[in-house]
Amino acid sequence: GILKTVLKKRKDLKVIITSATIDTKKFSKAFDNAPVIEVSGRMYPIEMQYFTMEQEPEGSDEATHVEMAVLAVDKLQKNSSYGDIIIFMPTEQDIRETCETLEGRNYKSAIVLPLYARLSSQEQSKVFSRLPGRKIIVATNIAETSITIPNIKYVIDTGLARISRYTPRSRITSLPVVPISRSSADQRKGRCGRVENGICIRLFSEQDFLSRSLFTPPEILRANLAEVILRMIALKLGNIEDFPFIDRPAARSIRDGFDLLLELGAIKSVKRDKKSKEGNVFFITEKGRLMAKMPVDPRLSRMLIEADQEGCLNEVAVIASALSIQDPRERPVAKTQEADQIHTAFRDPSSDFITLLNIWNKYHDAWQKEKSTNRMRRFCKKHYLSFKRIREWRDIHAQISAILQESGVRGRGSGIRDQGSGAMGRGSDKVNNSEKEFYGERYVAIHKSILSGFLSNIAVKKEKNIFQAAKGKEVMIFPGSGLFNKAKTWIVAAEMVETSRLFARTAANIDSRWLEALGKNQCKYTYLEPHWERSREEVTAYEQVSLYGLIIVPERPVSYGRINPEEASEIFIRSALVEGDIRKPLPFMEHNRRLIDEISSMENRLRKRDILISDEDIFAFYQKRLEEIYDIRTLKQCLKKRGSDKFLRMKKDDLLRYFPDEEELSLFPDKITLGTHRFKCNYSFEPGSRDDGITIKVPSALATTVPAESVEWLVPGLYRDKITALIKGLPKNYRKQLVPVANTVDII
C-alpha cells in the first residue's frame, strides 16, 4: 500500500515483486495491471498420487493422518530403499508420534529425523547432512518454503498445517490445524523432483485438493492489526479507510486494533463536529510516538514506557525482548526429561517473566567468566538453550535499549552493569534480581509494567489450573509454566493461545489491587445498596469494580453523593431528616420534631391517624427546599450560606391536614382528678398492644386514696366507647331492650 502511494509521486521508481506463492492476479491488479512474468524452475517430472478410501489401514474406522503417513512409508520402503522422504505434519506432537511409530518399524538402512522450528539448530542440521541410507524427515510447514532440503525424492503430504489466527472479538490467537491451500500443497510437492524424478503422495483425495482455496489467507487478514495501525498513524499515511490495502482487513479487525491502542494509551479519540457523519478522529499520543519507534509489539512497547515510570526499565527491556522471540529453551525429543530438569534451575514459581530474567542472568554470569563464543555455545548446549535465539534476544534488546536512549528514556534504578564487550554483544547486561527484591517492590514494579501491556490478559482462579479470563473466557495455565499447580488467585499472561484448549502462556501471579489504577479507563463501576450511614453522616453505597468482566473490587464503601446526587439526596432526606436517624440533630430538626410529637400526641388522644401529614409530605417539604444535599457536611454548608435555618423550620400549618375540634380535644384532658389527687394521662393509640388507651401512673403510697370506681371511667372522651362495650357485654334479654345501641349510648 505504501509503495502504491509512492509510485504516484515517483514515476521513475520501478517495483519488482517476486514470490513463489503469491496471488499474481491480485498483485497485478493492485498495481494497475502490472505485467506478470512467470519463471518456472528447472524441475524433473513429479508423479502425483492421491489418497483413496481403499488405502485406509485395515480395522480402522477413521484413520489418522499419522497412521496414513506411516502406511505410505511402509509401501515406499517395500518397493525401494532409495531416495529420501519428507513427510509434512501439522504439529510437533504429530511429528513425535510419527517418528516413534516409524522408528518402531526398524526399517533397514533408514534414519528417521524430526524437523520443526523449536528443534535445536544441531538437530535441525542433521536433515542437511549426507547420511548412509535413506533419510525419513518428518517436518512441519517450516520445510515448505523456509529451507531447501537436498536429495528429496518422495513427499508425503497430510494436507494440514497449524496456522495462526487472531480473533478480534475474543482477542485470542488460535493455532488451529486446518487444510492447507492449493498453492501451499504445490509448494510441498516442489520439495521433490529437484535432482531426479519425484513422487508426491497426498493423503487426501484429488477432489478435496480441487475444492480448497487457491492461496492461504494473507497474514494481515488473520493478525492483530494494532501494530500496523500505530505505524500508519505515526507515519501519517492518512485515514486507514482510504489506504490502498491489497487485502483490506475486516472492519471489526480494524476496530479491534484501534480499541487495543486506546487501551494502551497509544492514541486518543476526538469526536468530530456534530454535523459530521464520520466517526471519531484518532491522534497519536507522545506515548504512542515512542511506542511506534520500537521494533516490538505495541503491548511490549507499552510495558517499557510503564517500566520507566516504575523504575525497572532494564528488567522489563530484557523481558520485552524475550517475548519478541521464540522461547530460548530447547527440549530435544530424546531428552525432554533431562532438559526439563535442567530448566528448573531457571524457574521461578511465581512468574514465568522472572524465569526469563533468570535465563538472561545465568547466561551473562557465564559470559563474564568465559568471554568466548565457543564456550558460550557449549554453555547453551549444556543448559538446553538455543544459542541462536539468545543471540537474537540480545540483538532485539540492543535495538530497544538504543531507541530508549535516543528518546531520552534511560531508566531509573538501573540494574544493568556495562562491563566491557565480547563476541555475544555489548557488555554484561546482567539484571539484578535478588529474591528479596522481586518479592518486594521490584516484583511489584516489574509486574505492574507487564500488566500495563497485557491488561486484558488477566484471569482469576476458578479451580487449580483453570482460570476465568477476561470477557467470559476460560483458560488453563500452560503445563510448561512455572505456575502450573502453583498459581495464586490472580494471574496475567503474555498470551492466550488456543490449541487443544485455551492456554495462558508465560504467566505470573499478580495482586488484584494493582489493576484498578492501571485499567482506570477500562474499569466499570457498579454501585450497590445505597443507604444512609449514620456513623459517617452521609449517604454511602458499595462500589463494585470490574475489568473486562472480572470483578477486581467486590465491595467497597464509597460516598454516594458524587455518584448520584439526586438519589443520594432523596435517601438523605428520608433517613436523616424525616426519620431523624442522626447522631446530633440540628436545631431546626429539634424544632420540627417537637411540633410533630405534639401533633402525634393529639392523634393519640383522639385515637385518630389522619391529623399529622404523612412522611411523604414531610419529605416533599424538605426536598423542595434542599437540592442535592446528601450529607450533614453539605447541609451545614447550605445553612451557613443561607445565614439561617428558618427556611427549614416547620409551622403547625405545614404539619396539619386539618385542625381538630377544640371541644372534642377537651374530652381528653392532659390530667384527671382521682380522689383528692391529680394524675397525668399518657395516651397511646396502638390497637392490640398492652399500652393501647390511657395509662395513669399512681404512686404506691397513694394507691389507697384512689376510688376504684373512678378508675373505671377515666376521661369523658372514652365514655361512649366504654358504654358501648358495657351494653354489648349484657345478657341477650337485656341487650334486646337497648337496641339500637348507638341511640341508647347517646341518651346515656
Number of C-alpha atoms within 10 A of each C-alpha: 13 11 13 17 12 11 14 10 9 11 8 7 10 8 10 6 9 11 7 13 15 15 14 18 12 12 17 14 12 16 15 9 11 14 12 13 8 9 7 7 8 9 14 14 13 19 14 13 15 16 17 12 10 7 13 17 15 9 7 9 8 11 15 12 19 19 16 19 23 19 16 19 20 14 10 15 16 10 9 8 15 15 18 20 24 28 28 26 28 24 19 20 10 17 24 19 13 22 22 12 15 21 13 9 11 11 16 10 12 20 19 20 19 22 27 19 14 16 18 23 15 10 14 16 11 15 21 13 11 11 12 9 14 21 25 23 24 26 23 22 24 13 21 19 14 8 11 14 17 15 19 25 21 26 26 24 22 23 22 23 20 19 18 15 19 20 15 21 11 13 20 19 20 20 17 18 16 12 20 22 21 20 18 22 21 13 17 23 23 21 24 30 22 19 13 15 15 22 20 26 20 24 22 19 14 14 9 13 18 11 11 14 13 17 15 17 13 14 14 17 16 18 19 23 21 23 20 17 19 24 18 17 19 20 11 10 15 11 12 13 11 8 15 14 14 15 15 14 17 12 10 12 22 20 15 19 22 22 15 22 23 20 21 24 18 25 24 17 13 11 11 13 10 7 6 9 8 10 11 13 12 16 15 21 15 12 16 25 17 20 28 24 17 20 17 20 18 24 24 25 28 27 26 33 23 23 25 21 14 20 20 24 29 26 26 28 25 27 25 26 23 23 19 16 14 14 16 22 22 21 18 15 16 9 12 12 12 13 19 17 12 13 18 12 13 20 21 19 18 23 24 24 26 26 23 23 23 20 20 22 20 15 20 20 14 16 21 16 10 13 15 15 14 11 14 20 15 14 18 20 15 11 21 22 23 24 21 13 18 22 14 18 23 19 16 22 22 18 15 22 21 15 18 22 12 10 11 9 17 17 23 14 12 14 17 16 12 11 12 10 12 14 12 18 13 14 17 21 23 24 20 18 17 9 11 10 12 18 12 10 11 20 20 18 22 25 25 23 27 26 27 25 25 20 24 22 21 27 29 23 18 14 10 14 18 20 23 19 26 20 16 12 14 18 24 22 25 20 13 11 22 23 24 17 13 14 24 16 16 18 25 26 25 23 18 26 22 17 13 10 12 18 22 29 21 24 26 28 21 24 15 16 10 14 20 17 11 18 19 12 12 15 19 16 13 13 18 15 9 20 18 25 18 16 8 13 18 25 29 28 22 18 20 17 20 19 22 19 15 19 16 20 16 12 15 13 13 16 21 25 22 13 13 14 16 16 16 25 22 20 23 27 24 20 19 23 20 21 14 15 16 18 11 10 15 14 13 17 19 14 15 19 19 12 20 19 12 14 18 19 16 19 20 20 25 20 18 12 13 12 17 24 16 14 12 10 14 19 17 16 17 19 16 8 10 17 14 18 25 29 25 19 11 13 16 14 12 16 14 11 9 11 9 12 15 11 12 17 17 19 12 14 9 14 19 17 13 11 10 13 8 8 8 12 15 13 15 21 13 14 13 15 14 17 14 9 11 11 14 15 19 17 21 20 19 12 10 8 9 8 13 15 18 17 13 14 10 16 9 8 7 11 11 11 13 15 12 12 9 12 13 9 13 19 19 14 18 17 15 14 11 15 18 14 11 11 18 13 11 12 9 10 8 12 15 12 10 15 12 10 16 13 10 14 17 9 7 9
